[in-house]
Amino acid sequence: MKTKLKTLMLIALISVSTAGSAWAADVMLYVTRHGKTMFNTVHRAQGWADTPLTASGAAVAEQLGRGLQPLPFVAAWSSDSGRARETAQLVMKNWKNPPVLKEMKGLREVGFGLYEGDLDKNLITAAALQAGYPSDTALLEAFSAGKIQMDRMIDAIHEAEAAGTPSLPGVKSSGQAETYQQVAKRMVESITAIAKQAQQQGGGNVLVVSHGMAITTLLQALGNTSLREQLKNASVTLLRYTDNGQFKIESINDMRYVERGL
């Protein structure tokens, strides 16, 4: 009887221990920017608007996939934008056991309202003037020097869009240009939900395909403002979600996985 009781207690202990370690397992989030698109190529603003990947954009997504292939992935997510979905599909194209791709609206790029599809120069110039800089070049130089962060840049776009754009005389604001807080909130909520779901299933590696400014916003919301350049297409920003519910930033704008897939 005592032997049987000890056996039952041991089984129970193992079960509790296994459940605890499954919950406590770290999650590694491979957050990547989508491949290059048609609008990227012709320098037009692309937030909620969407254009397909170019041939080079598709190629770099497949290269990233080859670079990540040795790693086992337990989940894959993308924003609901076609360019992010297509990138994720191409990344996993040749994986032996790819996870089912899921989409999340909260991973979208920043919404630019009236400036969607406008020239990048028009968008950045309007934001520059709103933020107190004389030109688009001056604003970008200030960002590179760390004198202005993503929060102020996004809010400047929001403020400029509210006044309308010279490219569309007489057309009023759509009211859909986002603020920094709106983007930060949805990005943090999205990445946290993804991480928690993976953690509850035992942890592991997760692919997340999102967008340049959205990922940069996420980094700032997590307390990191070290990025001084635009995220490269197919670059990886690696986040570790720990057993105590904290995000640790392991790397930013990393192109090593693409290089490994060449």
Sequence and secondary structure as in RCSB ss.txt:
>XXXX:A:sequence
MKTKLKTLMLIALISVSTAGSAWAADVMLYVTRHGKTMFNTVHRAQGWADTPLTASGAAVAEQLGRGLQPLPFVA
AWSSDSGRARETAQLVMKNWKNPPVLKEMKGLREVGFGLYEGDLDKNLITAAALQAGYPSDTALLEAFSAGKIQM
DRMIDAIHEAEAAGTPSLPGVKSSGQAETYQQVAKRMVESITAIAKQAQQQGGGNVLVVSHGMAITTLLQALGNT
SLREQLKNASVTLLRYTDNGQFKIESINDMRYVERGL
>XXXX:A:secstr
 HHHHHHHHHHHHHHHHHHHHHHH  EEEEEEE   BHHHHTTB  SSS   B HHHHHHHHHHHHHHTTS EEE
EEE SSHHHHHHHHHHTTT SS   EEE GGG     GGGTTSBHHHHHHHHHHHHT SSHHHHHHHHHTTSS H
HHHHHHHHHHHHT  TTSTT    S    HHHHHHHHHHHHHHHHHHHHHTT EEEEEEE HHHHHHHHHHTT  
   S   TT EEEEEE TTS EEEEEEEE HHHHHT 
